[in-house]
Amino acid sequence: MNDKQEHNIITQDIQQLESTLRGLWEQTNHAVEMIQTLRENNRSLKKNVDELEAKIEALQAKLNQREEEKHVMQQQLREIKSNGLGLLDQSAKAELRKQIISLIDRINSHL
């Protein structure tokens, strides 16, 4: 092998190495861009998770409050039913009074 052939082979090897390094550099840059994008997406998703967790906590607190209100109302309803109150509205009570008075009047008229 003469010097010219040896020089051509070395030149070709260098060009192949440069081409390979260029390709590796491009792949590395692409990987860096993807990593940056994934990190941004991850930060965004973490923020969304934090917001959703806060909403869940707020809704859970509201649900607990409503459950407590429901329990209080059920207790009040039980008390009303045990006292016999609240079964009739005002107009029904007035109508019942009229009927009772009418009955008493008819009973008195027969006595």
PyMOL commands that set and color helices and strands:
alter all, ss='L'
color gray80, all
select helices_A, chain A and resi 3-83+90-110
alter helices_A, ss='H'
color red, helices_A
deselect
rebuild
show_as cartoon
